[in-house]
């Protein structure tokens, strides 16, 4: 796989008012992101409501996304969310993603069952060995409870097929240690941010990109921010960061993807429908998100 750098949108899954997946709008969003310069499209992750889509829907979202992206002359890779708290299920999702042509897979730390560090290592190693599809690890302890330690990441960086990590703790010191130490075991292992507010700092420290919620509503700006930060252009990167900071904050005023779904509906990009137990954005949340959209120049 050609290493992915830049803005990787953590794409929402558009839905009709009855809760069914809106595949025509999914295709439209992919077209828009490619036109706006998004460097990679991540589907069926947290922002894509992976906890509430069925296995059949999960697979179809991946298939449709790959199919739509391939209609464009420019190749924009699809990062397929294949994570599960069952290793066997994660392997099956990864096999499907490979068969339909996804470029890589995002594998979250198993959630709820709280595996040990050895359990996490064996989980990801098993997936990488079972399916020939590049693996990007995803550490987000605020969601999973289980946290992948620095030493476990270093061990996994030595496993063939594991090519990077989405570091979503928001802890820049942790990210810097990874950027410092990982090249000693695998110089091609990529460190991506999974936290919009601190992503610019991670990239300026040597990270390769940002898996972004904000990119859903500001794809061109996030692409430009990533290009500047990766190139070490602090002045330009921070100009964009200061413009986007209110969005970074207010898109998490309530649990993701509640605010970003409302924002996309406000921009007429997709409907705002969510599946329970997620509920619509509150009135105060709507005011906050609308204000951030205006500051960013989206409205």
Secondary structure, 3 states (H helix, E strand, C coil): CCCCCEEEEECCCCECCCCCECHHHHHHHHHHHHHHCCCEEEECCCCCCCCCCCHHHHHHHHHHHHHHHCCCCCCCEEEEECCCCCHHHHHHHHHHHHHHCCCEEEEECCCCCCCCHHHHHHHHHHHHHHCCCCEEEEECHHHHCCCCCHHHHHHHHCCCCEEEEEECCCCHHHHHHHHHHHHHCCCCCEEEECCHHHHHHHHHCCCCEEEECHHHCCHHHHHHHHHHHHCCCHHHHHHHHHHHHHHHHHCCCCCCCHHHHHHHHHCCCCCCCCCCCCCCCCHHHHHHHHHHHHHCCCC
